[in-house]
Amino acid sequence: MSRKPKAAPAEGLEAARAELAGLAERIAAADVAYHGQDAPEVTDAVYDGWRRRHAEILAAHPDLADPESAVGKVGSAPASGFRKFRHGVPMLSLDNAFEAADFVEFEARIRRFLGLKADSGLHFVAEPKLDGLSISITYENGALVAAATRGDGFEGEEVTANIRTLANVPEKLQGDPPARIEVRGEVLMTKADFLALNESQAAAGERLFANPRNAAAGSLRQLDARITAGRALQFFAYAMGEASAEVAATHWAYLEALEGWGFTVNPLRRRVSGGAEAEAFQREIGEGRAALPYDIDGVVYKLDDIGLQRRLGFVGRAPRWAIAWKFPAEQAVTVLRDIRIQVGRTGALTPVAELEPVNVGGVLVTRATLHNEDEIARRDVRIGDTVMLQRAGDVIPQILGVLPDKRPKGAVPWVPPETCPECGSLALRPPGEVVRRCTGGLICPAQQVERLIHFVSRGAFDIEGLGDRTVAEFYTDGLLKTPVDIFTLPEHEAEIAKREGWGALSARNLSRSIEARRVIPLARFIYALGIRRIGETNAKLLARHYGSFAHWREQMLAARVIGSDERLALGSIIGIGPAVAEELMEFFAEARNVAALDALAAVLTIEDAAAAGAESPLAGKTIVFTGGMATMTRPEAKARAEALGARVTDSVSKNTDYVVAGADAGSKAKKAAALGLTVLDEAAWRELAGRPPPEEAEEA
Ligand code: D41
């Protein structure tokens, strides 16, 4: 493609500088999200667009080049060209702890879940949390056969040839490993190797890397594995994935087995029992951190007993049995230039701080969230103030507080707007709520655009080629107004092809990716609607509970009647609280919403939700637990049932398949008997749940 550098905007240097700063911030944030453990926040196309524009402006204004800028130094742009690799067992993420109280709560949660006494000892393995990139390596009959990046946890990129070039990754395992085993760990570059690499990059006139992690990522994700071979990368093994046979009963023993097979395992690992020992280890490692040859950003604590790990399972994408206790985040000081109002998909007005650009731990920060107007008042943040900033491991920087000595004369307290800056409608803050909202609803362009952006986003319709910027442009130009318009875009393909930055091929590709999404799973569809409080998790719960679009729609309409059976049924879905139910009812009470829903359903095929664990005897069944059990807590029983595809509800009705009656089961068990339902005792439940009596379970 021949792209002439476009001249910078006519407003001149200042405008160019501002646009450059904005782009740098977005690119840096996307890099953090991409190279971090999180899923990328923007599509590759949007990201590439930002980078192109950034380069164009720099080409027109070379003086604006900022040697401190993180842009241009970062590891690599999201590479394509690698084969996708589906992980047999998802690579989980980790919940974070930031202080001792979080660890205490983590332990308490484990005890509650397992029904253990408060004074029962729990043993953990503590491992420094290496700041590299997570990799999975598969061995068959002791030989390395495949390696892949973590990606989004479900699907990564296949990097077998690259991983084979790492000196400390065994090609053949020693000892007697299971026939098939997957080993997980972190690939990193030491600080010294990173500095040396950047020196030789500079000497060769090549781009520099921002930090060791980006250097490791950029070095590994090379289509030409010979380049990887020339880079000093190391692999530290820390977890197991799939295995054809049981390896060990504790995580500690598993790590020793890994060492026996020839892997490098972090020698700083330690067994700790309880919060006090964890806190001491945290301090010890924190103090030694700067002197370590590689970057770490915290310590991972894993429950040692693998049997208990299995019982605990995971919630969302993170195991209940492990936690990453992070070191305090990096901070900086800068000047608050302005407070801008952002209008979200649901009309929420969020104040955003516009900052004098500042480098915080290698990332250029120009914006920070101010959360809400109470926060601004509480911290008395004023325009012109010098503020303390924190980047807490995640992407959105926060303002910690104000340096009062540096306040300029005449700075006045900030006053929240009474109207929406986007559409001029009244912006109201209901009593008892912290958020001010635009009352413009669908007439507010900001809300409409945000809804469309959400609709096509990754977890929703995931339409490739329709990035944030494109959606906003199409909206402004009248090509898109409501979600259903997306499916008429292919009819405008010729027109789109003529737009600036487009061509016949990209327009064709857009039509193709839209057509490919005419069939959509129910959960994604529900999530795409952008109803307040219906995130991916709740959308899945609803899809699983109601099964089909027609059934869900019918039930929601009926549930609008307070006291109806349908309303009670909605309220009894575990995980769907009253606030969520309220939002659903509000959505369905609005005729325009139902009309929009039906317009979409008319052009789409919405797939029924398959119950999880479809082959299990509990798939699609509805269970009520009542009374206490001796060998399993209620949360564990519920999690087990849900993992097997069952719905757990609170109230017994004719739609209940099983009632599990514990020791002191009362009225619910009676009602079940009266309705002629199947009532199980604890032993029968364990049998059904594939959890035979505890003595035998040890062997399983
Ligand atoms: O050192 C690390 N970065 C590290 C990461 C580690 N030592 N252990 C880890 N263990 C896990 C589980 C408990 C889920 C097997 C991890 C990670 N996960 C992890 N890294 C990135 C996402 C998750």
Boltz pocket constraint, residues with backbone or C-beta under 6 A from the ligand:
constraints:
  - pocket:
      binder: B
      contacts: [[A, 37], [A, 91], [A, 92], [A, 93], [A, 94], [A, 127], [A, 128], [A, 129], [A, 130], [A, 131], [A, 132], [A, 134], [A, 186], [A, 238], [A, 239], [A, 240], [A, 300], [A, 302], [A, 319], [A, 322]]
      max_distance: 6.0
